[in-house]
Amino acid sequence: MSALSNSECPVCRTAEVVCGKWTLLLIRDLAAGSSRFCELERSLEGISPRTLSLRLRALEEEGILERHTYPEVPPRVEYALTVKGEALVPLIDDMRRYGTRWLLADELEPAAI
């Protein structure tokens, strides 16, 4: 098997999409269903509104999530994963299992693992 350039490597391309700060946590939160901006901001303690806005916009441009604006006063905006975004949920689940088993193992009782 010949070596792929970084731009041709699926692992590198995926890392470019999901490795931005907060990105995986946004996908984790949206895996539970659509959320409004303020709900995501509360869930991601420490994220600034500007950063959240930039991350949401970048994920929308990648086709990972979609923005729904409802014609109400005041306007209601919700974010939800697309099919492409939902395909990342197993990655999040694998990371959760890995972290529980290998990174939190010292903090948990053996029976809980």
DSSP file (Angstrom, degrees, kcal/mol; ACC not computed):
  #  RESIDUE AA STRUCTURE BP1 BP2  ACC     N-H-->O    O-->H-N    N-H-->O    O-->H-N    TCO  KAPPA ALPHA  PHI   PSI    X-CA   Y-CA   Z-CA
    1    1 A M              0   0    0      0, 0.0     2,-0.2     0, 0.0     3,-0.0   0.000 360.0 360.0 360.0 128.3    0.0    0.0    0.0
    2    2 A S        -     0   0    0      1,-0.1     2,-0.2     0, 0.0     0, 0.0  -0.495 360.0-100.8 -82.6 152.3    1.5    3.3   -1.0
    3    3 A A        -     0   0    0     -2,-0.2     2,-0.3     1,-0.1    -1,-0.1  -0.480  34.7-138.0 -72.6 139.1    1.5    6.3    1.4
    4    4 A L        -     0   0    0     -2,-0.2     2,-0.1     1,-0.1     5,-0.1  -0.689  18.3-113.4 -93.1 148.4   -1.2    8.9    0.9
    5    5 A S    >>  -     0   0    0     -2,-0.3     4,-1.4     1,-0.1     3,-1.2  -0.401  36.0-104.6 -70.9 161.3   -0.5   12.6    1.1
    6    6 A N  T 34 S+     0   0    0      1,-0.3     3,-0.3     2,-0.2     7,-0.2   0.867 122.6  54.5 -57.0 -37.0   -2.2   14.3    4.1
    7    7 A S  T 34 S+     0   0    0      1,-0.2    -1,-0.3     5,-0.1    -3,-0.0   0.725 113.4  42.7 -71.2 -19.5   -4.8   15.8    1.8
    8    8 A E  T <4 S+     0   0    0     -3,-1.2    -1,-0.2     5,-0.0    -2,-0.2   0.573  91.3 100.6 -97.9 -12.8   -5.7   12.3    0.4
    9    9 A C     X  -     0   0    0     -4,-1.4     4,-2.4    -3,-0.3     5,-0.2  -0.620  61.8-152.8 -80.2 121.5   -5.6   10.6    3.8
   10   10 A P  H  > S+     0   0    0      0, 0.0     4,-2.3     0, 0.0     5,-0.2   0.837  96.3  53.8 -63.6 -31.3   -9.1   10.0    5.2
   11   11 A V  H  > S+     0   0    0      2,-0.2     4,-2.5     1,-0.2     5,-0.2   0.929 110.6  46.3 -67.3 -44.0   -7.8   10.0    8.8
   12   12 A C  H  > S+     0   0    0      2,-0.2     4,-2.2     1,-0.2    -1,-0.2   0.919 113.3  48.8 -63.9 -43.7   -6.1   13.4    8.2
   13   13 A R  H  X S+     0   0    0     -4,-2.4     4,-1.4     2,-0.2    -1,-0.2   0.915 112.4  48.1 -63.8 -42.7   -9.2   14.9    6.6
   14   14 A T  H  X S+     0   0    0     -4,-2.3     4,-2.6     1,-0.2     3,-0.3   0.921 110.5  51.8 -63.9 -42.7  -11.5   13.7    9.4
   15   15 A A  H  X S+     0   0    0     -4,-2.5     4,-2.2     1,-0.2    -1,-0.2   0.887 105.4  56.1 -61.0 -38.8   -9.1   15.1   12.0
   16   16 A E  H  < S+     0   0    0     -4,-2.2    -1,-0.2     1,-0.2    -2,-0.2   0.866 113.2  41.9 -59.8 -36.0   -9.1   18.5   10.2
   17   17 A V  H  < S+     0   0    0     -4,-1.4     3,-0.4    -3,-0.3    -2,-0.2   0.921 125.8  28.6 -78.1 -45.6  -12.9   18.5   10.5
   18   18 A V  H  < S+     0   0    0     -4,-2.6     6,-0.5     1,-0.2    -2,-0.2   0.573 101.6  75.5 -99.4  -9.6  -13.4   17.2   14.1
   19   19 A C     <  +     0   0    0     -4,-2.2    -1,-0.2    -5,-0.3    -3,-0.1   0.424  63.1 115.2 -90.4   4.5  -10.3   18.3   16.0
   20   20 A G  S >> S-     0   0    0     -3,-0.4     3,-2.0    -4,-0.2     4,-0.5  -0.454  85.2 -86.3 -66.6 145.6  -11.1   22.0   16.3
   21   21 A K  T 34 S+     0   0    0      1,-0.3    -1,-0.1     2,-0.1    -2,-0.1  -0.295 113.2   8.2 -55.8 133.9  -11.6   22.9   20.0
   22   22 A W  T 3> S+     0   0    0     -3,-0.1     4,-2.3     1,-0.0    -1,-0.3   0.136  98.3 109.0  82.5 -15.8  -15.2   22.3   21.1
   23   23 A T  H <> S+     0   0    0     -3,-2.0     4,-2.3     1,-0.2     5,-0.2   0.934  78.8  44.1 -60.7 -50.3  -16.1   20.5   17.9
   24   24 A L  H  X S+     0   0    0     -4,-0.5     4,-2.5    -6,-0.5    -1,-0.2   0.862 113.7  52.1 -64.1 -34.1  -16.4   17.0   19.3
   25   25 A L  H  > S+     0   0    0      2,-0.2     4,-2.3     1,-0.2    -1,-0.2   0.864 108.2  51.1 -70.6 -34.5  -18.3   18.3   22.3
   26   26 A L  H  X S+     0   0    0     -4,-2.3     4,-2.6     2,-0.2    -2,-0.2   0.929 111.5  47.1 -64.2 -45.0  -20.8   20.1   20.0
   27   27 A I  H  X S+     0   0    0     -4,-2.3     4,-1.4     1,-0.2    -2,-0.2   0.910 110.7  53.5 -62.9 -41.7  -21.3   16.9   18.1
   28   28 A R  H  < S+     0   0    0     -4,-2.5     4,-0.5     1,-0.2     3,-0.2   0.928 112.4  43.8 -56.6 -46.8  -21.8   15.0   21.4
   29   29 A D  H >< S+     0   0    0     -4,-2.3     3,-1.0     1,-0.2    -2,-0.2   0.894 113.5  49.4 -69.5 -39.4  -24.4   17.5   22.6
   30   30 A L  H >< S+     0   0    0     -4,-2.6     3,-1.4     1,-0.2    51,-0.5   0.673  94.1  75.3 -75.4 -15.5  -26.3   17.6   19.2
   31   31 A A  T 3< S+     0   0    0     -4,-1.4    -1,-0.2     1,-0.3    -2,-0.2   0.779  91.4  57.4 -63.5 -25.0  -26.3   13.8   19.1
   32   32 A A  T <  S-     0   0    0     -3,-1.0    -1,-0.3    -4,-0.5     2,-0.2   0.576 127.5 -78.2 -81.3  -9.5  -29.1   14.0   21.8
   33   33 A G  S <  S-     0   0    0     -3,-1.4    -1,-0.3    -4,-0.2    46,-0.1  -0.728  70.5 -31.1 134.3 175.7  -31.2   16.1   19.4
   34   34 A S        -     0   0    0     -2,-0.2     2,-0.3    -3,-0.1    46,-0.2  -0.238  57.8-171.1 -65.5 151.8  -31.5   19.7   18.2
   35   35 A S  E     -A   79   0A   0     44,-2.2    44,-3.1     4,-0.0     2,-0.2  -0.972  20.2-121.1-142.4 154.6  -30.5   22.5   20.5
   36   36 A R  E  >  -A   78   0A   0     -2,-0.3     4,-2.2    42,-0.2     3,-0.2  -0.548  36.4-104.8 -90.3 163.0  -30.6   26.3   20.6
   37   37 A F  H  > S+     0   0    0     40,-0.6     4,-2.6     1,-0.2     5,-0.2   0.911 120.4  50.0 -53.6 -49.1  -27.6   28.5   20.8
   38   38 A C  H  > S+     0   0    0      1,-0.2     4,-2.1     2,-0.2    -1,-0.2   0.846 108.8  52.7 -64.3 -33.8  -28.1   29.3   24.5
   39   39 A E  H  > S+     0   0    0     -3,-0.2     4,-2.1     2,-0.2    -1,-0.2   0.911 111.3  46.1 -66.8 -41.9  -28.5   25.6   25.4
   40   40 A L  H  X S+     0   0    0     -4,-2.2     4,-2.2     2,-0.2    -2,-0.2   0.900 110.7  53.4 -66.1 -40.1  -25.2   24.8   23.7
   41   41 A E  H  < S+     0   0    0     -4,-2.6     6,-0.3    -5,-0.2    -2,-0.2   0.898 110.8  46.3 -62.1 -41.2  -23.5   27.7   25.4
   42   42 A R  H  < S+     0   0    0     -4,-2.1     3,-0.3     1,-0.2    -1,-0.2   0.896 112.5  50.6 -66.7 -40.4  -24.7   26.5   28.8
   43   43 A S  H  < S+     0   0    0     -4,-2.1     2,-1.1     1,-0.2    -2,-0.2   0.849 105.8  57.0 -67.0 -35.2  -23.7   22.9   28.1
   44   44 A L  S >< S-     0   0    0     -4,-2.2     3,-2.3    -5,-0.1    -1,-0.2  -0.596  84.9-157.8-100.1  71.8  -20.2   23.9   27.0
   45   45 A E  T 3  S+     0   0    0     -2,-1.1     3,-0.1    -3,-0.3    -3,-0.1  -0.252  74.9  23.6 -55.3 124.6  -19.0   25.7   30.1
   46   46 A G  T 3  S+     0   0    0      1,-0.4     2,-0.3    -5,-0.2    -1,-0.3   0.240  87.2 125.3 105.0 -13.2  -16.2   28.1   29.2
   47   47 A I    <   -     0   0    0     -3,-2.3    -1,-0.4    -6,-0.3    -3,-0.1  -0.612  57.0-131.0 -80.6 138.1  -17.0   28.6   25.5
   48   48 A S     >  -     0   0    0     -2,-0.3     4,-2.7     1,-0.1     5,-0.2  -0.563  18.7-117.7 -83.6 153.3  -17.4   32.2   24.5
   49   49 A P  H  > S+     0   0    0      0, 0.0     4,-2.4     0, 0.0     5,-0.2   0.879 116.1  52.6 -56.5 -38.1  -20.4   33.2   22.4
   50   50 A R  H  > S+     0   0    0      2,-0.2     4,-2.5     1,-0.2     5,-0.2   0.935 110.4  46.2 -64.1 -46.3  -18.1   34.2   19.5
   51   51 A T  H  > S+     0   0    0      2,-0.2     4,-2.8     1,-0.2     5,-0.2   0.917 112.5  50.7 -63.2 -43.4  -16.2   30.9   19.5
   52   52 A L  H  X S+     0   0    0     -4,-2.7     4,-2.7     1,-0.2     5,-0.2   0.930 110.6  49.5 -59.9 -45.0  -19.5   29.0   19.7
   53   53 A S  H  X S+     0   0    0     -4,-2.4     4,-2.3    -5,-0.2    -2,-0.2   0.916 112.4  47.6 -60.3 -44.3  -20.8   31.0   16.7
   54   54 A L  H  X S+     0   0    0     -4,-2.5     4,-2.4     2,-0.2    -2,-0.2   0.904 112.8  48.3 -64.3 -42.3  -17.6   30.3   14.7
   55   55 A R  H  X S+     0   0    0     -4,-2.8     4,-2.4     2,-0.2     5,-0.2   0.919 112.2  49.0 -65.6 -43.3  -17.6   26.6   15.5
   56   56 A L  H  X S+     0   0    0     -4,-2.7     4,-2.1    -5,-0.2    -2,-0.2   0.916 112.2  48.6 -62.2 -42.9  -21.3   26.3   14.5
   57   57 A R  H  X S+     0   0    0     -4,-2.3     4,-2.4    -5,-0.2    -2,-0.2   0.913 111.4  49.5 -63.6 -43.0  -20.7   28.1   11.3
   58   58 A A  H  X S+     0   0    0     -4,-2.4     4,-1.6     1,-0.2    -2,-0.2   0.903 112.0  48.0 -64.0 -41.3  -17.7   26.0   10.4
   59   59 A L  H  <>S+     0   0    0     -4,-2.4     5,-2.6     2,-0.2     6,-1.1   0.848 110.6  52.0 -68.9 -33.2  -19.6   22.8   11.1
   60   60 A E  H ><5S+     0   0    0     -4,-2.1     3,-1.0    -5,-0.2    -2,-0.2   0.915 108.4  50.7 -66.7 -42.1  -22.5   24.0    9.0
   61   61 A E  H 3<5S+     0   0    0     -4,-2.4    -2,-0.2     1,-0.3    -1,-0.2   0.829 109.0  52.0 -64.1 -31.9  -20.2   24.8    6.1
   62   62 A E  T 3<5S-     0   0    0     -4,-1.6    -1,-0.3    -5,-0.2    -2,-0.2   0.573 116.1-116.6 -78.7  -9.8  -18.8   21.2    6.4
   63   63 A G  T < 5S+     0   0    0     -3,-1.0    22,-0.4    -4,-0.5    21,-0.4   0.679  82.9 120.6  81.4  17.1  -22.3   19.8    6.2
   64   64 A I  S   <S+     0   0    0     -5,-2.6    18,-2.2    20,-0.2    21,-0.3   0.820  78.5  13.0 -82.9 -34.6  -22.0   18.4    9.8
   65   65 A L  E     -B   81   0A   0     -6,-1.1     2,-0.4    16,-0.3    16,-0.2  -0.927  67.5-140.9-138.0 163.9  -25.0   20.3   11.2
   66   66 A E  E     -B   80   0A   0     14,-3.0    14,-2.1    -2,-0.3     2,-0.5  -0.947  12.4-135.6-127.6 151.1  -27.8   22.4    9.9
   67   67 A R  E     -B   79   0A   0     -2,-0.4     2,-0.5    12,-0.2    12,-0.2  -0.902  15.1-162.5-107.3 126.1  -29.3   25.6   11.2
   68   68 A H  E     -B   78   0A   0     10,-3.3    10,-2.6    -2,-0.5     2,-0.5  -0.950   2.2-165.8-111.3 121.8  -33.1   25.9   11.4
   69   69 A T  E     -B   77   0A   0     -2,-0.5     8,-0.2     8,-0.2    -2,-0.0  -0.930   9.4-151.1-107.6 126.2  -34.6   29.4   11.7
   70   70 A Y  E     -B   76   0A   0      6,-3.3     2,-2.5    -2,-0.5     6,-1.1  -0.800  21.4-120.2 -98.8 136.1  -38.3   29.5   12.7
   71   71 A P  S    S+     0   0    0      0, 0.0     2,-0.3     0, 0.0    -1,-0.0  -0.424  70.1 121.6 -76.8  72.9  -40.4   32.5   11.6
   72   72 A E        -     0   0    0     -2,-2.5    -2,-0.0     4,-0.1     4,-0.0  -0.805  68.5 -87.7-125.8 167.4  -41.3   33.7   15.1
   73   73 A V  S    S+     0   0    0     -2,-0.3     3,-0.0     1,-0.2     0, 0.0  -0.979 123.4  25.8-120.8 117.8  -40.9   36.9   17.0
   74   74 A P  S    S-     0   0    0      0, 0.0    -1,-0.2     0, 0.0     0, 0.0   0.666 115.8-111.9 -69.5 158.5  -38.3   36.8   18.4
   75   75 A P        -     0   0    0      0, 0.0     2,-0.5     0, 0.0    -2,-0.1  -0.282  25.9-144.9 -60.7 140.1  -36.7   34.4   15.8
   76   76 A R  E     - B   0  70A   0     -6,-1.1    -6,-3.3   -40,-0.0     2,-0.4  -0.926  15.1-169.2-108.2 130.7  -36.0   30.9   17.2
   77   77 A V  E     - B   0  69A   0     -2,-0.5   -40,-0.6    -8,-0.2     2,-0.3  -0.977   4.7-177.9-122.9 131.3  -32.9   29.2   15.8
   78   78 A E  E     -AB  36  68A   0    -10,-2.6   -10,-3.3    -2,-0.4     2,-0.4  -0.947  13.9-147.1-127.0 150.5  -32.0   25.5   16.4
   79   79 A Y  E     +AB  35  67A   0    -44,-3.1   -44,-2.2    -2,-0.3     2,-0.3  -0.922  20.3 172.4-116.4 141.5  -29.1   23.4   15.4
   80   80 A A  E     - B   0  66A   0    -14,-2.1   -14,-3.0    -2,-0.4     2,-0.1  -0.988  34.8-101.1-146.0 152.3  -29.2   19.7   14.5
   81   81 A L  E     - B   0  65A   0    -51,-0.5   -16,-0.3    -2,-0.3     2,-0.1  -0.450  32.1-140.6 -70.4 145.1  -26.8   17.1   13.1
   82   82 A T     >  -     0   0    0    -18,-2.2     4,-2.9    -2,-0.1     5,-0.2  -0.353  38.3 -91.1 -88.1 179.9  -27.2   16.2    9.4
   83   83 A V  H  > S+     0   0    0      1,-0.2     4,-1.5     2,-0.2   -19,-0.1   0.906 132.6  52.8 -59.1 -40.9  -26.8   12.6    8.2
   84   84 A K  H  4 S+     0   0    0    -21,-0.4     4,-0.3     1,-0.2    -1,-0.2   0.887 111.3  46.0 -61.7 -39.6  -23.1   13.4    7.8
   85   85 A G  H >4 S+     0   0    0    -22,-0.4     3,-1.8   -21,-0.3     4,-0.4   0.888 107.7  55.8 -70.0 -40.7  -22.9   14.7   11.4
   86   86 A E  H >< S+     0   0    0     -4,-2.9     3,-1.3     1,-0.3    -1,-0.2   0.795  95.9  67.0 -62.8 -27.3  -24.8   11.7   12.7
   87   87 A A  T 3< S+     0   0    0     -4,-1.5    -1,-0.3     1,-0.3     4,-0.3   0.682  95.8  57.7 -66.9 -16.1  -22.2    9.4   11.1
   88   88 A L  T X> S+     0   0    0     -3,-1.8     4,-1.6    -4,-0.3     3,-0.6   0.601  81.9  86.0 -86.5 -12.8  -19.7   10.9   13.6
   89   89 A V  H <> S+     0   0    0     -3,-1.3     4,-2.6    -4,-0.4     5,-0.2   0.881  83.6  55.9 -60.4 -40.8  -21.7    9.8   16.7
   90   90 A P  H 3> S+     0   0    0      0, 0.0     4,-2.6     0, 0.0    -1,-0.3   0.866 105.1  54.5 -59.7 -32.4  -20.1    6.3   16.8
   91   91 A L  H <> S+     0   0    0     -3,-0.6     4,-2.2    -4,-0.3    -2,-0.2   0.919 109.0  47.2 -63.1 -43.6  -16.7    8.0   17.0
   92   92 A I  H  X S+     0   0    0     -4,-1.6     4,-2.3     2,-0.2    -1,-0.2   0.914 111.8  50.8 -62.8 -43.7  -17.9   10.0   20.0
   93   93 A D  H  X S+     0   0    0     -4,-2.6     4,-2.4     1,-0.2    -2,-0.2   0.903 110.0  49.7 -61.6 -41.9  -19.3    6.8   21.6
   94   94 A D  H  X S+     0   0    0     -4,-2.6     4,-2.6     1,-0.2    -1,-0.2   0.896 110.5  50.2 -63.8 -39.7  -16.0    5.0   21.0
   95   95 A M  H  X S+     0   0    0     -4,-2.2     4,-2.8     2,-0.2    -2,-0.2   0.884 109.4  51.7 -65.3 -38.0  -14.2    7.9   22.6
   96   96 A R  H  X S+     0   0    0     -4,-2.3     4,-2.4     2,-0.2    -2,-0.2   0.929 112.2  45.8 -63.0 -45.5  -16.5    7.8   25.6
   97   97 A R  H  X S+     0   0    0     -4,-2.4     4,-2.5     2,-0.2     5,-0.2   0.922 114.0  48.6 -63.9 -43.8  -15.8    4.0   26.0
   98   98 A Y  H  X>S+     0   0    0     -4,-2.6     4,-3.4     1,-0.2     5,-0.7   0.948 112.9  47.3 -60.6 -49.5  -12.1    4.5   25.6
   99   99 A G  I  X>S+     0   0    0     -4,-2.8     5,-2.3     1,-0.2     4,-1.1   0.887 113.2  48.7 -61.0 -40.0  -12.0    7.4   28.1
  100  100 A T  I  <5S+     0   0    0     -4,-2.4    -1,-0.2    -5,-0.2    -2,-0.2   0.922 120.0  36.8 -65.5 -43.6  -14.1    5.4   30.6
  101  101 A R  I  <5S+     0   0    0     -4,-2.5    -2,-0.2    -5,-0.2    -3,-0.2   0.924 132.8  19.8 -76.9 -44.8  -12.0    2.3   30.4
  102  102 A W  I  <5S+     0   0    0     -4,-3.4    -3,-0.2    -5,-0.2    -2,-0.1   0.741 130.1  33.8-104.7 -26.0   -8.5    3.8   30.0
  103  103 A L  I  <<S+     0   0    0     -4,-1.1    -3,-0.2    -5,-0.7     3,-0.2   0.760 126.4  33.5-104.4 -29.3   -8.5    7.3   31.3
  104  104 A L  S >><S+     0   0    0     -5,-2.3     4,-1.4    -6,-0.2     3,-1.2   0.371  87.2 103.8-104.3   3.4  -11.0    7.3   34.1
  105  105 A A  T 34 S+     0   0    0     -6,-0.3     3,-0.2     1,-0.3    -1,-0.1   0.842  79.3  52.3 -57.2 -37.1  -10.2    3.7   35.2
  106  106 A D  T 34 S+     0   0    0      1,-0.2    -1,-0.3    -3,-0.2    -2,-0.1   0.770 111.0  48.4 -70.2 -24.6   -8.2    4.9   38.2
  107  107 A E  T <4 S+     0   0    0     -3,-1.2     2,-0.3    -4,-0.1    -1,-0.2   0.687 106.1  66.9 -88.0 -19.9  -11.1    7.1   39.3
  108  108 A L  S  < S-     0   0    0     -4,-1.4     5,-0.0    -3,-0.2     0, 0.0  -0.675  88.4-107.2-103.1 155.3  -13.8    4.4   39.0
  109  109 A E    >>  -     0   0    0     -2,-0.3     3,-1.7     1,-0.1     4,-0.6  -0.528  33.9-114.9 -73.8 147.5  -14.3    1.3   40.9
  110  110 A P  G >4 S+     0   0    0      0, 0.0     3,-0.9     0, 0.0    -1,-0.1   0.815 114.5  59.5 -54.7 -32.9  -13.4   -1.9   39.0
  111  111 A A  G 34 S+     0   0    0      1,-0.2    -2,-0.0     2,-0.2    -3,-0.0   0.773 100.0  57.5 -68.1 -24.2  -17.1   -3.1   39.1
  112  112 A A  G <4        0   0    0     -3,-1.7    -1,-0.2     1,-0.2    -7,-0.0   0.640 360.0 360.0 -82.2 -14.0  -18.2    0.1   37.2
  113  113 A I    <<        0   0    0     -3,-0.9    -1,-0.2    -4,-0.6    -2,-0.2   0.465 360.0 360.0 -85.2 360.0  -15.9   -0.5   34.2
